[in-house]
């Protein structure tokens, strides 16, 4: 459901109107996004917080976070983030 807005936008022609072509490629996780994002082969990706994301940022890969797909309220989280020393 977190990408429902994308599908609604496609169905209503918003992307086409803006000259944006969509191609959906299912991936197993952010690890598979890092290479294409770092080389400019991929312009937009969708992923949650993960070790791969933080490792990519630490290596200096230019990533812009522009929006969230899941708003978390106290006591009502649908995701979890675990951090260790």
C-alpha contacts under 8 A as a table, 3 or more apart, distances in Angstrom:
res1	aa1	res2	aa2	distance
1	X	4	X	5.10
2	X	5	X	7.54
2	X	69	X	5.41
2	X	70	X	6.62
3	X	6	X	5.42
3	X	7	X	6.90
3	X	69	X	7.12
4	X	7	X	5.27
4	X	8	X	6.27
5	X	8	X	5.02
5	X	9	X	6.07
6	X	9	X	5.06
6	X	10	X	6.24
7	X	10	X	5.04
7	X	11	X	6.11
8	X	11	X	5.06
8	X	12	X	6.12
9	X	12	X	5.20
9	X	13	X	6.16
9	X	14	X	5.24
9	X	15	X	6.52
10	X	13	X	5.09
10	X	14	X	6.07
10	X	15	X	5.91
10	X	16	X	7.44
11	X	14	X	7.84
13	X	16	X	5.22
13	X	17	X	5.99
14	X	17	X	5.10
14	X	18	X	6.37
15	X	18	X	5.10
15	X	19	X	6.25
15	X	20	X	4.98
15	X	21	X	6.94
15	X	22	X	7.82
16	X	19	X	4.97
16	X	20	X	5.49
16	X	21	X	6.66
17	X	20	X	7.53
27	X	30	X	7.82
27	X	32	X	6.44
27	X	33	X	7.76
28	X	31	X	7.80
28	X	32	X	6.89
29	X	32	X	5.93
29	X	33	X	7.16
29	X	47	X	6.97
30	X	33	X	4.92
30	X	34	X	6.37
30	X	47	X	5.87
30	X	48	X	7.74
30	X	50	X	7.40
30	X	52	X	6.14
30	X	53	X	6.61
31	X	34	X	5.62
31	X	35	X	7.93
31	X	52	X	5.58
31	X	53	X	7.77
32	X	35	X	6.70
32	X	36	X	7.76
33	X	36	X	5.69
33	X	37	X	6.02
33	X	42	X	7.90
33	X	45	X	6.92
34	X	37	X	5.29
34	X	38	X	5.93
34	X	52	X	7.78
34	X	53	X	7.81
34	X	56	X	6.88
35	X	38	X	5.16
35	X	39	X	6.24
36	X	39	X	5.30
36	X	40	X	6.02
36	X	41	X	4.81
36	X	42	X	5.05
37	X	40	X	5.17
37	X	41	X	6.13
37	X	42	X	4.94
37	X	43	X	6.41
37	X	44	X	7.67
37	X	45	X	7.87
37	X	63	X	7.69
38	X	41	X	7.76
38	X	61	X	5.85
38	X	62	X	6.85
39	X	42	X	7.65
40	X	43	X	6.31
42	X	45	X	7.28
49	X	53	X	6.26
49	X	54	X	7.64
49	X	81	X	7.31
50	X	53	X	5.22
50	X	54	X	6.52
51	X	54	X	5.23
51	X	55	X	5.97
52	X	55	X	5.05
52	X	56	X	6.05
53	X	56	X	5.18
53	X	57	X	6.32
54	X	57	X	5.08
54	X	58	X	6.10
55	X	58	X	4.97
55	X	59	X	6.21
56	X	59	X	5.11
56	X	60	X	6.47
56	X	61	X	5.45
57	X	60	X	5.14
57	X	61	X	5.45
57	X	62	X	7.09
57	X	63	X	7.14
58	X	61	X	7.53
65	X	68	X	7.97
68	X	71	X	6.94
70	X	78	X	7.77
72	X	76	X	6.48
72	X	77	X	5.00
72	X	78	X	7.08
72	X	79	X	7.97
73	X	76	X	5.27
73	X	77	X	6.07
74	X	77	X	6.83
77	X	80	X	7.30
